[in-house]
């Protein structure tokens, strides 16, 4: 929870949720009523050219809402939210959500946010792949991902982790924060 005294224009707050699971995507399909097979059936999603199921865009937006609820806490209020669904989120992805304070007027805070999906590809050690994730196995990484600079690496205890970091939903929100 963040209080009004914790924010200033330009300040960045970062959150991470996940990983996305097939089970949770299927549960979301059931409770939302959106049982489109691209969300629940890998074979069907393959036939549609997706190389496996994808999470619902509204499921990802719900995670942004969860982030905002965590941000404002019990004493705050979410006044409105807007987002554009631009990128797919897949099983095993993490949602990385960054909130940037745009303006503050009394106890009303306007912010922009970006939700990104972090897709694990592989772990290498001494030039050898020691662990391969579904993204690598199913060919989820495209030439476009490479050309746009979405591929990243980070040092882990196991070795060098290769992953894709891609924008899923950019947007704006307005919240009331506890003083």
Steps between C-alpha positions, in 0.01 A plus 500: 500500500620846408389817677472844346821605678685218316434631149642779288467579133732279297547237771500140373356200685565144378303181565532140384230232490497147368586275351192453287384138513290302254275408791435866586438592134243219483343611830478855364333362185244323714413789732507766227293297256764554229572142405659578165721204420808721446502530879441137596608263221862490383416301186234750395728795580770332286251473210431873538873574466557589866737213587310428821239661721507864606356667807191717462569871454248574774686258731812711449301819560364342819861461615552872442191560715648272769820701483307824546309351796835401654631851428208689657427262790179490704495874560517594131260484209539410134307771313559392139726296279570486128723260312583383148557128455802478269693182574440137584568348839573128510523222757809534722526876429529747785313829492732794570304815573654846528297793635620857436347794684384760246320755719374557853209726590385489862468123566438410134795342319511447125746241382609319190584134503663241279437131543770288337519125461828330590532179300775261605686344205805308624787491745855459372812416693846486341342537155262204541125506548437340838128579517252570222158651566177471302571821308813341355334164440191644328678771302326794668793733433471667162741688275288806579572452873872488423488802265308708755752423776256308722754229586686551825739307723571495870744313721339240726638237737443237227663699219402763243121529469372601157151652495270723298359815655208637299231758564160342558284792620585870531244724665397761751317502830372744757502411870423664830772438758475502876666808649 
